[in-house]
Every structure is written in structure tokens, then in C-alpha cells.
Amino acid sequence: MRITLLTLWFMSLAAFGFSQTAEVNAKGEILSDKTPIATIEKDGCGTFSLNCDFFIRNEKGELLITVNALEYRDPMEVDAINDDGLVRYFRFTFVGMNVSAEVPNSALLVIKPIHVAKSVVKWHLIEDGQLNEQAVNQFVQAYGTKYSERREKLTPIIIR
């Protein structure tokens, strides 16, 4: 029993030691463990802004990822805290690979670049200034496009 607990403790320390930290500095660089891996720029994303888009580029300025903050209302999501059933998510689109994935957006009012950068760093989506295709494929497989699929089911079809 003691060996099992010690093994689990050492494994958790190892996992903690290998986790990467994500930051976005004042120049708009995404940092992974203090090392710049890409730049991120935003369009919109203010408190009352109707749109919020992010563009992630490598050091050469080549566009790698576009990220859109989207939302819709879902009656199945209405509860005491979310009385209007608002569902917020990010759609990551990977340039040149023609694939997308959608992840939850838990930002409350203002969406910041760090909200996007955390996924980029956690999933190792960029490596040596390019998309890491294996990581992108794992990201897409893990998240899919469940929000768009649900949104389409909720959109009424009008036949004239």
C-alpha cells in the first residue's frame, strides 16, 4: 500500500513538473514556459463587442490558427445560474489543414488572449513555428464540433 501511494505521489510530481505554463506578454506573444512560440492578435473582444476573433501567427507572420468566440442560446442549458441558456465556445480553425475544433469558453465578460493561448500551449499545437499536425489531430478528435452540431439542431428551418 505504501509503495502504491509513493508511486502515485512521484507520478503526480512528475506530471506537475512537465506541465507548461502559458502567458501572453504585452507584445502579443504567446509564451510557453517563458519562450515565445507565436503571436496572437485580437479583433473585437470588448465588453460590449459583437464579435471576438483571434489570429495566431508564427514569427514569420504566417497565419496558423484563427479562433472565433461564438455563442448561442440553448433551452436545455437553462438553470438557476444560466437563466437564458447561453452557451459560449471557441472555434479553432487550423489554416492549411481545413479542420476545426470547438472548446468551451468560460470567460465571463471580457475574452482575453490568454483564454485562447492556454489551449495552444496545453495541447502543443505549435512546434518550431508551424502547426504540430499530430497534436492538432488529437485536439480535433478530443473536442470535435459538438457546439456547431447542437446549434444547427436548434436553428429552425423556414420553408417558403
N, C-alpha and C positions, 0 to 999 in steps of 0.2 A: 504494500500500500504506500509506504513512504517513498519507494523508488518511483512509483507511478506519479505521485504528487510532485516529486522533484523533477521528473522528466517533463511534466506539463508546465511547471514553473519555468524551466530553462527554455522550453519551446516558446512560451509567451514572451520571454525576454528577447529571444532571437527575432521573433516576428516584430516586436516593438523596435528593435534596433535597425531593422531593414525597412521600416516604413519611411516613405518620403514625405517631406513637408512641401506644401505648395504655397507660394506667395506671388503677389503681383506688385511690382515696385512702381514708383512714381513715373517712370518712363514707359510703363505699359508692358514690361517684360514679365513673362511667366517664368518663375524661378522654381526649380526642383532642387531641394537641398542647397539653396543659395546660388545655383548655377542657372543662367538664362538658357531656356530651351526654345522659346518662341516669343512673339509679341502678340498682344491682344488689344483690339480697339473696339469701342462700342459705339452704337448708333442708337440714340434714344435713351431708354432706360431710366428716365427721370421718374419722380414720384407720380406724376400725372401723365406720363408719356403713353401714347397709344401703341408704340412699337418699341421693341428692345431686341437688337441684333448684335452679335459679336462676330468679329473676324479675326481668326488666328493665322498668323503668318510666320514663316521661318525667317532667319536672319537675312536672306536674300530678298525678302518681301513677297515671296510666293505664297499665295493663299492656300492653306492646308485644310482648314475647318471653318464652316460657318455654323453659328449657333443662334437659333431663334427662340425667344421666350414666348410661349403661347399659352392660351387658356381657353377654357370652355366651361359651360355650366352643365352639371350632371345631376339629375334629381336623385340618383342613387347615392350621391355623396353628401346630401343634406343631413346635418346633425346639429347638435346644440352649439357647437363651435363654428361650424361652416354652414350657416343658415341659408346661403344662396347656392350651395353646391359647387362652388368654384374649384376647378381643377387646373393647376398650373404646372407646366412642364417645359423642359428644354428639348429642342430637336437639334441634334448634332448631325450635320451633313458633311461627309468626307469627300473633298474635292478630288476628282480623278478616279475614285473608287465607285461612285454612284451608289453609295449605301448611306442609310440614316439609322439613327437610334434615338430613343426618347427616354429621358430620365426625369424623375420628379424635381420640381423647383420648390424648395422650401423657404425661399426668401419672402419676407413679409411685405415690405413696401418698396424699397429700392433694390434693384438687382445690380450686384456689383460683379466686376470681372473675376473676383476670387471664387464666386459661386461656380463659374464655368471652369476655371483653372484647376480646381481641386479634382475634377473628373479627369482632365487631361493628364495630370501628374499621377494620380492614383492608378490609372489604367495604362500608363506608359504609352500613350497614343502617339507621342512624337519622340523619335530617336534619331540622333545625328541630323537634325534639321529636316527630316522627312517623316511622313506618316509611317508608323510601325504597323504594317498590314496585318500581321498576326494578332497584335493587340486590338486593332480596330475591329477585326472579325470577331474576336472574343467579346468585345464591348457590344457590338451589334447583336450577337447571339444572346448575350445576357439580358439586354434590355428590349430589343425589338422596337416595334412601333405601336404598342398597345394603346397609347393615348389617341393617336390618329384613328385607329380602328374603332375605338369606342365613340369618338367624336362623330365619325361617319355614320354609325348606327343611330345616333341621336338626331342627326340632321334630317329634317323632314324632306321628302321628295314631293315636289309640286308638279303635277301633270296638268297641262292645259289643253 
